[in-house]
């Protein structure tokens, strides 16, 4: 579901709800679900294993990226991407921020 948000008179478009991330209260929040009257967000896991590997893999699959392609996008090794996805390594903030920054840039081309 595509959409747009209005904030301080500016309009921001997003390609789908799953790509929407909000920063509030010093935390990053990722889309969790919606009802007819509300959008639900959950805190994005940072610095630990709790779901970050699944989040990275879901992003990569949605954007039809291989681990090697994702590694090039984020400037890390393919083996690091694999370890994060297997929850053997914590996701570095660099990759988390990269997903946020590239969510609109790297899509289906």
N, CA, C and O atoms as CSV, one atom per row, in Angstrom:
chain,resi,resn,atom,element,x,y,z
A,1,UNK,N,N,0.833,-1.164,0.000
A,1,UNK,CA,C,0.000,0.000,0.000
A,1,UNK,C,C,0.890,1.243,0.000
A,1,UNK,O,O,1.652,1.471,0.939
A,2,UNK,N,N,0.785,2.036,-1.053
A,2,UNK,CA,C,1.539,3.281,-1.136
A,2,UNK,C,C,0.850,4.345,-0.300
A,2,UNK,O,O,-0.324,4.211,0.046
A,3,UNK,N,N,1.580,5.398,0.021
A,3,UNK,CA,C,0.962,6.456,0.802
A,3,UNK,C,C,1.798,7.705,0.856
A,3,UNK,O,O,2.852,7.798,0.227
A,4,UNK,N,N,1.318,8.663,1.614
A,4,UNK,CA,C,2.056,9.894,1.825
A,4,UNK,C,C,1.737,10.430,3.208
A,4,UNK,O,O,0.672,10.180,3.772
A,5,UNK,N,N,2.692,11.172,3.729
A,5,UNK,CA,C,2.571,11.779,5.045
A,5,UNK,C,C,2.779,13.274,4.879
A,5,UNK,O,O,3.620,13.706,4.090
A,6,UNK,N,N,2.026,14.050,5.608
A,6,UNK,CA,C,2.186,15.500,5.597
A,6,UNK,C,C,2.775,15.915,6.936
A,6,UNK,O,O,2.259,15.548,7.992
A,7,UNK,N,N,3.860,16.680,6.886
A,7,UNK,CA,C,4.513,17.141,8.101
A,7,UNK,C,C,5.036,18.540,7.860
A,7,UNK,O,O,5.812,18.773,6.933
A,8,UNK,N,N,4.613,19.461,8.690
A,8,UNK,CA,C,5.017,20.862,8.601
A,8,UNK,C,C,4.878,21.411,7.183
A,8,UNK,O,O,5.772,22.081,6.666
A,9,UNK,N,N,3.747,21.115,6.576
A,9,UNK,CA,C,3.459,21.633,5.249
A,9,UNK,C,C,4.168,20.925,4.103
A,9,UNK,O,O,3.989,21.295,2.942
A,10,UNK,N,N,4.969,19.913,4.417
A,10,UNK,CA,C,5.671,19.171,3.366
A,10,UNK,C,C,5.022,17.809,3.190
A,10,UNK,O,O,4.476,17.232,4.131
A,11,UNK,N,N,5.093,17.318,1.984
A,11,UNK,CA,C,4.500,16.035,1.649
A,11,UNK,C,C,5.610,15.012,1.418
A,11,UNK,O,O,6.530,15.261,0.639
A,12,UNK,N,N,5.531,13.876,2.084
A,12,UNK,CA,C,6.519,12.808,1.946
A,12,UNK,C,C,5.816,11.557,1.435
A,12,UNK,O,O,4.836,11.099,2.024
A,13,UNK,N,N,6.323,11.009,0.337
A,13,UNK,CA,C,5.748,9.795,-0.241
A,13,UNK,C,C,6.554,8.586,0.202
A,13,UNK,O,O,7.754,8.692,0.451
A,14,UNK,N,N,5.896,7.440,0.300
A,14,UNK,CA,C,6.609,6.204,0.578
A,14,UNK,C,C,6.037,5.114,-0.308
A,14,UNK,O,O,4.834,5.088,-0.569
A,15,UNK,N,N,6.916,4.191,-0.784
A,15,UNK,CA,C,6.497,3.185,-1.757
A,15,UNK,C,C,5.560,2.137,-1.182
A,15,UNK,O,O,4.680,1.645,-1.889
A,16,UNK,N,N,5.731,1.787,0.082
A,16,UNK,CA,C,4.821,0.860,0.738
A,16,UNK,C,C,4.983,1.007,2.245
A,16,UNK,O,O,5.988,1.536,2.719
A,17,UNK,N,N,4.004,0.544,2.983
A,17,UNK,CA,C,4.027,0.720,4.434
A,17,UNK,C,C,5.223,0.046,5.091
A,17,UNK,O,O,5.736,0.554,6.089
A,18,UNK,N,N,5.675,-1.070,4.565
A,18,UNK,CA,C,6.803,-1.776,5.169
A,18,UNK,C,C,8.105,-0.976,5.088
A,18,UNK,O,O,9.042,-1.235,5.843
A,19,UNK,N,N,8.161,-0.016,4.182
A,19,UNK,CA,C,9.368,0.803,4.066
A,19,UNK,C,C,9.336,2.008,4.997
A,19,UNK,O,O,10.320,2.740,5.099
A,20,UNK,N,N,8.221,2.219,5.672
A,20,UNK,CA,C,8.052,3.400,6.509
A,20,UNK,C,C,8.720,3.201,7.864
A,20,UNK,O,O,8.420,2.242,8.575
A,21,UNK,N,N,9.611,4.094,8.213
A,21,UNK,CA,C,10.304,4.079,9.502
A,21,UNK,C,C,10.159,5.462,10.126
A,21,UNK,O,O,10.264,6.481,9.443
A,22,UNK,N,N,9.920,5.480,11.417
A,22,UNK,CA,C,9.732,6.735,12.139
A,22,UNK,C,C,10.764,6.811,13.257
A,22,UNK,O,O,11.065,5.805,13.898
A,23,UNK,N,N,11.298,7.990,13.486
A,23,UNK,CA,C,12.182,8.195,14.622
A,23,UNK,C,C,11.463,9.108,15.596
A,23,UNK,O,O,11.077,10.226,15.254
A,24,UNK,N,N,11.285,8.612,16.828
A,24,UNK,CA,C,10.608,9.387,17.873
A,24,UNK,C,C,11.113,8.912,19.223
A,24,UNK,O,O,11.388,7.727,19.413
A,25,UNK,N,N,11.232,9.826,20.143
A,25,UNK,CA,C,11.673,9.467,21.482
A,25,UNK,C,C,13.057,8.847,21.522
A,25,UNK,O,O,13.352,8.028,22.393
A,26,UNK,N,N,13.908,9.236,20.579
A,26,UNK,CA,C,15.265,8.696,20.543
A,26,UNK,C,C,15.360,7.275,20.027
A,26,UNK,O,O,16.418,6.654,20.121
A,27,UNK,N,N,14.270,6.747,19.483
A,27,UNK,CA,C,14.263,5.377,18.963
A,27,UNK,C,C,13.780,5.379,17.520
A,27,UNK,O,O,13.099,6.302,17.071
A,28,UNK,N,N,14.148,4.322,16.809
A,28,UNK,CA,C,13.624,4.106,15.466
A,28,UNK,C,C,12.505,3.081,15.567
A,28,UNK,O,O,12.624,2.078,16.271
A,29,UNK,N,N,11.425,3.346,14.859
A,29,UNK,CA,C,10.255,2.484,14.875
A,29,UNK,C,C,9.989,1.995,13.458
A,29,UNK,O,O,10.055,2.780,12.512
A,30,UNK,N,N,9.690,0.710,13.301
A,30,UNK,CA,C,9.397,0.127,11.992
A,30,UNK,C,C,7.930,-0.307,11.954
A,30,UNK,O,O,7.328,-0.613,12.983
A,31,UNK,N,N,7.389,-0.325,10.773
A,31,UNK,CA,C,5.985,-0.673,10.576
A,31,UNK,C,C,5.708,-2.091,11.063
A,31,UNK,O,O,6.477,-3.012,10.787
A,32,UNK,N,N,4.609,-2.260,11.786
A,32,UNK,CA,C,4.221,-3.582,12.288
A,32,UNK,C,C,2.908,-4.052,11.674
A,32,UNK,O,O,2.775,-5.232,11.349
A,33,UNK,N,N,1.960,-3.183,11.511
A,33,UNK,CA,C,0.660,-3.580,10.957
A,33,UNK,C,C,-0.285,-2.393,10.934
A,33,UNK,O,O,0.081,-1.281,11.314
A,34,UNK,N,N,-1.511,-2.646,10.481
A,34,UNK,CA,C,-2.480,-1.555,10.431
A,34,UNK,C,C,-3.890,-2.097,10.589
A,34,UNK,O,O,-4.154,-3.276,10.350
A,35,UNK,N,N,-4.769,-1.227,10.988
A,35,UNK,CA,C,-6.204,-1.490,10.995
A,35,UNK,C,C,-6.824,-0.397,10.134
A,35,UNK,O,O,-6.114,0.414,9.539
A,36,UNK,N,N,-8.112,-0.381,10.074
A,36,UNK,CA,C,-8.780,0.634,9.268
A,36,UNK,C,C,-8.520,2.047,9.785
A,36,UNK,O,O,-8.537,3.008,9.015
A,37,UNK,N,N,-8.278,2.171,11.093
A,37,UNK,CA,C,-8.138,3.504,11.675
A,37,UNK,C,C,-6.756,3.829,12.240
A,37,UNK,O,O,-6.551,4.939,12.730
A,38,UNK,N,N,-5.805,2.899,12.187
A,38,UNK,CA,C,-4.496,3.206,12.759
A,38,UNK,C,C,-3.374,2.393,12.118
A,38,UNK,O,O,-3.580,1.299,11.591
A,39,UNK,N,N,-2.172,2.981,12.188
A,39,UNK,CA,C,-0.947,2.296,11.793
A,39,UNK,C,C,-0.237,1.912,13.081
A,39,UNK,O,O,-0.222,2.693,14.032
A,40,UNK,N,N,0.354,0.717,13.126
A,40,UNK,CA,C,1.082,0.278,14.321
A,40,UNK,C,C,2.565,0.152,13.977
A,40,UNK,O,O,2.938,-0.362,12.922
A,41,UNK,N,N,3.393,0.633,14.895
A,41,UNK,CA,C,4.838,0.549,14.741
A,41,UNK,C,C,5.419,-0.131,15.963
A,41,UNK,O,O,4.830,-0.095,17.043
A,42,UNK,N,N,6.581,-0.751,15.790
A,42,UNK,CA,C,7.291,-1.378,16.907
A,42,UNK,C,C,8.719,-0.855,16.905
A,42,UNK,O,O,9.239,-0.470,15.858
A,43,UNK,N,N,9.356,-0.840,18.071
A,43,UNK,CA,C,10.748,-0.371,18.112
A,43,UNK,C,C,11.634,-1.273,17.249
A,43,UNK,O,O,11.513,-2.497,17.292
A,44,UNK,N,N,12.506,-0.670,16.482
A,44,UNK,CA,C,13.461,-1.431,15.680
A,44,UNK,C,C,14.590,-1.876,16.596
A,44,UNK,O,O,15.177,-1.064,17.310
A,45,UNK,N,N,14.884,-3.146,16.570
A,45,UNK,CA,C,15.952,-3.670,17.425
A,45,UNK,C,C,17.284,-3.083,16.971
A,45,UNK,O,O,17.603,-3.079,15.782
A,46,UNK,N,N,18.042,-2.596,17.920
A,46,UNK,CA,C,19.344,-2.012,17.624
A,46,UNK,C,C,20.385,-2.626,18.541
A,46,UNK,O,O,20.150,-2.768,19.741
A,47,UNK,N,N,21.522,-2.989,17.993
A,47,UNK,CA,C,22.633,-3.458,18.791
A,47,UNK,C,C,22.457,-4.827,19.386
A,47,UNK,O,O,23.248,-5.223,20.242
A,48,UNK,N,N,21.470,-5.555,18.976
A,48,UNK,CA,C,21.275,-6.907,19.489
A,48,UNK,C,C,20.796,-7.814,18.381
A,48,UNK,O,O,20.730,-7.418,17.218
A,49,UNK,N,N,20.466,-9.025,18.751
A,49,UNK,CA,C,20.065,-9.993,17.740
A,49,UNK,C,C,18.570,-10.000,17.485
A,49,UNK,O,O,18.137,-10.505,16.449
A,50,UNK,N,N,17.767,-9.460,18.386
A,50,UNK,CA,C,16.311,-9.591,18.360
A,50,UNK,C,C,15.624,-9.197,17.080
A,50,UNK,O,O,15.094,-8.090,16.991
A,51,UNK,N,N,15.611,-10.039,16.106
A,51,UNK,CA,C,14.841,-9.813,14.902
A,51,UNK,C,C,15.531,-8.999,13.827
A,51,UNK,O,O,14.987,-8.866,12.730
A,52,UNK,N,N,16.701,-8.449,14.091
A,52,UNK,CA,C,17.333,-7.612,13.074
A,52,UNK,C,C,17.728,-8.424,11.854
A,52,UNK,O,O,17.675,-7.919,10.733
A,53,UNK,N,N,18.121,-9.671,12.053
A,53,UNK,CA,C,18.472,-10.525,10.919
A,53,UNK,C,C,17.272,-10.781,10.034
A,53,UNK,O,O,17.378,-10.752,8.808
A,54,UNK,N,N,16.133,-11.032,10.650
A,54,UNK,CA,C,14.912,-11.242,9.881
A,54,UNK,C,C,14.501,-9.972,9.151
A,54,UNK,O,O,14.026,-10.025,8.016
A,55,UNK,N,N,14.683,-8.836,9.804
A,55,UNK,CA,C,14.324,-7.561,9.199
A,55,UNK,C,C,15.198,-7.285,7.977
A,55,UNK,O,O,14.698,-6.858,6.936
A,56,UNK,N,N,16.517,-7.533,8.107
A,56,UNK,CA,C,17.439,-7.335,6.988
A,56,UNK,C,C,17.093,-8.272,5.834
A,56,UNK,O,O,17.047,-7.849,4.679
A,57,UNK,N,N,16.854,-9.526,6.144
A,57,UNK,CA,C,16.539,-10.494,5.094
A,57,UNK,C,C,15.230,-10.141,4.389
A,57,UNK,O,O,15.139,-10.235,3.165
A,58,UNK,N,N,14.215,-9.735,5.159
A,58,UNK,CA,C,12.937,-9.343,4.557
A,58,UNK,C,C,13.122,-8.149,3.629
A,58,UNK,O,O,12.566,-8.116,2.531
A,59,UNK,N,N,13.915,-7.157,4.078
A,59,UNK,CA,C,14.188,-5.998,3.221
A,59,UNK,C,C,14.889,-6.429,1.939
A,59,UNK,O,O,14.538,-5.996,0.841
A,60,UNK,N,N,15.886,-7.291,2.102
A,60,UNK,CA,C,16.667,-7.740,0.950
A,60,UNK,C,C,15.795,-8.506,-0.044
A,60,UNK,O,O,15.895,-8.286,-1.251
A,61,UNK,N,N,14.948,-9.398,0.450
A,61,UNK,CA,C,14.073,-10.192,-0.420
A,61,UNK,C,C,13.035,-9.318,-1.121
A,61,UNK,O,O,12.767,-9.493,-2.310
A,62,UNK,N,N,12.451,-8.369,-0.370
A,62,UNK,CA,C,11.466,-7.468,-0.983
A,62,UNK,C,C,12.066,-6.683,-2.136
A,62,UNK,O,O,11.396,-6.388,-3.126
A,63,UNK,N,N,13.343,-6.350,-1.987
A,63,UNK,CA,C,14.010,-5.549,-3.010
A,63,UNK,C,C,14.801,-6.389,-4.000
A,63,UNK,O,O,15.569,-5.862,-4.805
A,64,UNK,N,N,14.605,-7.700,-3.931
A,64,UNK,CA,C,15.238,-8.654,-4.866
A,64,UNK,C,C,16.750,-8.468,-4.915
A,64,UNK,O,O,17.350,-8.402,-5.988
A,65,UNK,N,N,17.352,-8.385,-3.731
A,65,UNK,CA,C,18.806,-8.234,-3.612
A,65,UNK,C,C,19.405,-9.543,-3.112
A,65,UNK,O,O,18.837,-10.197,-2.237
A,66,UNK,N,N,20.532,-9.918,-3.659
A,66,UNK,CA,C,21.282,-11.044,-3.101
A,66,UNK,C,C,22.071,-10.531,-1.906
A,66,UNK,O,O,22.166,-9.323,-1.692
A,67,UNK,N,N,22.636,-11.446,-1.130
A,67,UNK,CA,C,23.473,-11.010,-0.015
A,67,UNK,C,C,24.666,-10.211,-0.533
A,67,UNK,O,O,25.066,-9.221,0.081
A,68,UNK,N,N,25.229,-10.633,-1.650
A,68,UNK,CA,C,26.375,-9.929,-2.231
A,68,UNK,C,C,26.000,-8.512,-2.648
A,68,UNK,O,O,26.753,-7.571,-2.399
A,69,UNK,N,N,24.836,-8.356,-3.285
A,69,UNK,CA,C,24.380,-7.027,-3.697
A,69,UNK,C,C,24.117,-6.135,-2.479
A,69,UNK,O,O,24.479,-4.959,-2.480
A,70,UNK,N,N,23.490,-6.695,-1.447
A,70,UNK,CA,C,23.230,-5.924,-0.224
A,70,UNK,C,C,24.544,-5.501,0.422
A,70,UNK,O,O,24.672,-4.377,0.907
A,71,UNK,N,N,25.512,-6.401,0.427
A,71,UNK,CA,C,26.821,-6.083,1.013
A,71,UNK,C,C,27.467,-4.899,0.292
A,71,UNK,O,O,28.055,-4.028,0.932
A,72,UNK,N,N,27.360,-4.867,-1.031
A,72,UNK,CA,C,27.925,-3.745,-1.803
A,72,UNK,C,C,27.202,-2.446,-1.478
A,72,UNK,O,O,27.831,-1.396,-1.355
A,73,UNK,N,N,25.889,-2.515,-1.339
A,73,UNK,CA,C,25.102,-1.327,-1.023
A,73,UNK,C,C,25.543,-0.728,0.308
A,73,UNK,O,O,25.669,0.490,0.432
A,74,UNK,N,N,25.779,-1.589,1.311
A,74,UNK,CA,C,26.094,-1.122,2.658
A,74,UNK,C,C,27.586,-1.042,2.940
A,74,UNK,O,O,27.988,-0.620,4.024
A,75,UNK,N,N,28.407,-1.439,1.982
A,75,UNK,CA,C,29.849,-1.333,2.162
A,75,UNK,C,C,30.411,-2.309,3.185
A,75,UNK,O,O,31.340,-1.978,3.922
A,76,UNK,N,N,29.845,-3.511,3.230
A,76,UNK,CA,C,30.321,-4.553,4.144
A,76,UNK,C,C,30.531,-5.838,3.348
A,76,UNK,O,O,30.271,-5.878,2.145
A,77,UNK,N,N,30.997,-6.876,4.012
A,77,UNK,CA,C,31.220,-8.150,3.326
A,77,UNK,C,C,29.923,-8.956,3.256
A,77,UNK,O,O,29.014,-8.778,4.067
A,78,UNK,N,N,29.867,-9.839,2.272
A,78,UNK,CA,C,28.717,-10.736,2.133
A,78,UNK,C,C,28.610,-11.637,3.355
A,78,UNK,O,O,27.509,-11.960,3.799
A,79,UNK,N,N,29.760,-12.044,3.900
A,79,UNK,CA,C,29.721,-12.937,5.059
A,79,UNK,C,C,29.095,-12.249,6.276
A,79,UNK,O,O,28.438,-12.908,7.080
A,80,UNK,N,N,29.289,-10.936,6.423
A,80,UNK,CA,C,28.660,-10.220,7.518
A,80,UNK,C,C,27.143,-10.217,7.341
A,80,UNK,O,O,26.404,-10.422,8.304
A,81,UNK,N,N,26.679,-9.985,6.114
A,81,UNK,CA,C,25.238,-10.019,5.843
A,81,UNK,C,C,24.681,-11.389,6.219
A,81,UNK,O,O,23.637,-11.476,6.865
A,82,UNK,N,N,25.367,-12.459,5.820
A,82,UNK,CA,C,24.915,-13.817,6.130
A,82,UNK,C,C,24.866,-14.047,7.639
A,82,UNK,O,O,23.914,-14.644,8.142
A,83,UNK,N,N,25.868,-13.585,8.354
A,83,UNK,CA,C,25.905,-13.776,9.815
A,83,UNK,C,C,24.796,-12.997,10.509
A,83,UNK,O,O,24.209,-13.485,11.474
A,84,UNK,N,N,24.509,-11.809,10.035
A,84,UNK,CA,C,23.416,-11.019,10.613
A,84,UNK,C,C,22.096,-11.744,10.385
A,84,UNK,O,O,21.277,-11.858,11.297
A,85,UNK,N,N,21.893,-12.234,9.163
A,85,UNK,CA,C,20.639,-12.915,8.834
A,85,UNK,C,C,20.470,-14.219,9.619
A,85,UNK,O,O,19.344,-14.644,9.877
A,86,UNK,N,N,21.574,-14.850,9.995
A,86,UNK,CA,C,21.507,-16.081,10.803
A,86,UNK,C,C,21.540,-15.767,12.295
A,86,UNK,O,O,21.616,-16.673,13.125
A,87,UNK,N,N,21.483,-14.483,12.630
A,87,UNK,CA,C,21.520,-14.008,14.013
A,87,UNK,C,C,22.785,-14.442,14.750
A,87,UNK,O,O,22.759,-14.699,15.954
A,88,UNK,N,N,23.889,-14.519,14.011
A,88,UNK,CA,C,25.188,-14.812,14.609
A,88,UNK,C,C,25.942,-13.531,14.944
A,88,UNK,O,O,26.881,-13.543,15.740
A,89,UNK,N,N,25.522,-12.423,14.329
A,89,UNK,CA,C,26.138,-11.108,14.581
A,89,UNK,C,C,25.032,-10.077,14.717
A,89,UNK,O,O,23.975,-10.188,14.094
A,90,UNK,N,N,25.291,-9.079,15.537
A,90,UNK,CA,C,24.343,-7.971,15.672
A,90,UNK,C,C,24.443,-7.074,14.441
A,90,UNK,O,O,25.507,-6.943,13.836
A,91,UNK,N,N,23.330,-6.466,14.086
A,91,UNK,CA,C,23.325,-5.563,12.937
A,91,UNK,C,C,23.981,-4.244,13.333
A,91,UNK,O,O,23.520,-3.581,14.263
A,92,UNK,N,N,25.044,-3.857,12.644
A,92,UNK,CA,C,25.657,-2.558,12.929
A,92,UNK,C,C,24.691,-1.423,12.571
A,92,UNK,O,O,23.873,-1.548,11.660
A,93,UNK,N,N,24.805,-0.341,13.295
A,93,UNK,CA,C,23.940,0.805,13.033
A,93,UNK,C,C,24.109,1.289,11.593
A,93,UNK,O,O,23.157,1.784,10.990
A,94,UNK,N,N,25.307,1.152,11.042
A,94,UNK,CA,C,25.586,1.564,9.659
A,94,UNK,C,C,24.619,0.880,8.688
A,94,UNK,O,O,24.114,1.520,7.766
A,95,UNK,N,N,24.361,-0.405,8.887
A,95,UNK,CA,C,23.454,-1.127,7.989
A,95,UNK,C,C,22.013,-0.704,8.246
A,95,UNK,O,O,21.246,-0.502,7.305
A,96,UNK,N,N,21.645,-0.571,9.517
A,96,UNK,CA,C,20.287,-0.137,9.836
A,96,UNK,C,C,19.995,1.212,9.200
A,96,UNK,O,O,18.951,1.392,8.572
A,97,UNK,N,N,20.903,2.153,9.358
A,97,UNK,CA,C,20.724,3.480,8.760
A,97,UNK,C,C,20.740,3.386,7.234
A,97,UNK,O,O,20.024,4.124,6.556
A,98,UNK,N,N,21.554,2.478,6.696
A,98,UNK,CA,C,21.600,2.284,5.245
A,98,UNK,C,C,20.285,1.788,4.693
A,98,UNK,O,O,19.859,2.220,3.622
A,99,UNK,N,N,19.628,0.879,5.412
A,99,UNK,CA,C,18.318,0.390,4.974
A,99,UNK,C,C,17.338,1.550,4.949
A,99,UNK,O,O,16.584,1.706,3.988
A,100,UNK,N,N,17.341,2.357,5.988
A,100,UNK,CA,C,16.439,3.508,6.019
A,100,UNK,C,C,16.712,4.457,4.855
A,100,UNK,O,O,15.776,4.920,4.204
A,101,UNK,N,N,17.967,4.747,4.592
A,101,UNK,CA,C,18.343,5.701,3.542
A,101,UNK,C,C,18.079,5.148,2.154
A,101,UNK,O,O,17.737,5.898,1.239
A,102,UNK,N,N,18.236,3.836,1.988
A,102,UNK,CA,C,18.144,3.245,0.654
A,102,UNK,C,C,16.811,2.597,0.347
A,102,UNK,O,O,16.640,2.019,-0.727
A,103,UNK,N,N,15.880,2.679,1.252
A,103,UNK,CA,C,14.616,2.012,1.043
A,103,UNK,C,C,13.911,2.495,-0.228
A,103,UNK,O,O,13.227,1.719,-0.894
A,104,UNK,N,N,14.079,3.765,-0.557
A,104,UNK,CA,C,13.473,4.298,-1.778
A,104,UNK,C,C,14.418,4.183,-2.971
A,104,UNK,O,O,13.969,4.105,-4.115
A,105,UNK,N,N,15.725,4.172,-2.707
A,105,UNK,CA,C,16.699,4.183,-3.788
A,105,UNK,C,C,16.865,2.814,-4.451
A,105,UNK,O,O,16.931,2.707,-5.676
A,106,UNK,N,N,16.930,1.770,-3.619
A,106,UNK,CA,C,17.162,0.442,-4.151
A,106,UNK,C,C,15.902,-0.380,-4.072
A,106,UNK,O,O,15.623,-1.025,-3.061
A,107,UNK,N,N,15.142,-0.350,-5.149
A,107,UNK,CA,C,13.910,-1.145,-5.218
A,107,UNK,C,C,13.947,-1.985,-6.462
A,107,UNK,O,O,15.013,-2.264,-7.011
A,108,UNK,N,N,12.812,-2.374,-6.894
A,108,UNK,CA,C,12.728,-3.149,-8.131
A,108,UNK,C,C,13.042,-2.218,-9.294
A,108,UNK,O,O,12.366,-1.210,-9.500
A,109,UNK,N,N,14.063,-2.568,-10.040
A,109,UNK,CA,C,14.474,-1.689,-11.145
A,109,UNK,C,C,14.205,-2.338,-12.475
A,109,UNK,O,O,14.485,-1.748,-13.519
